[in-house]
């Protein structure tokens, strides 16, 4: 198959705002507001990512402002209580940073986000130097692919490979990301595989596989 899965490099944002470890609390908040982001990578002088400061890291300062938690609550939420008194990025940041490489697939990036409960991932090279950022919204860009583009990929990479000589032409229609396949093929065992492969095409929302084996129409 000619085209492989989309990579983080295909959708990531390369113009990234970040802060150094000495950045102050108010500067971090102002930068988040200015750039409309919910988290900022924290960098060493050479651009290496050493942590991430998110809105969740900043909120304890407001949450604990008027409260006087008992000893049990303080022990149970010790990290949050510590961040309530933090003044700089190095005190606030979550470390080590959860990152991804630009050659990771979108599925791999989505899995990391889901497992680690983060909305954005710094994209780093082999040395840990910041290359960009990928967000949940970036991963959803694959669903903006044109229907004709999706149909062409299904034809080229799946149908023509699995069914090079169908009994009758296989028709592929994609509307609003839903792929419909109709036609008769010689090998019925390949029909479920075709449906699974089409569902795996990035940008496909659903599959209506109406392919049938030739013998089903000759009785």
Protein Blocks (a to p, Z undefined) as FASTA:
>chain_A
ZZdcddfklmmcfbdcdddfklcfklmmmmmmmnopabdcdddfkopafbdcdfklmmmm
mmmmmgccdfklmmmmmmmmmmmmpcbfklmpccddddddfkbcfklmmmmmmmnopabd
cdddfkopafbdcdfklmmmmmmpcfklmmmmmmmmmmmmmmmpcfbdcddddeehiacd
edddfblmlmmmmmmmmmmpghiabdcdfbdcfklmmZZ
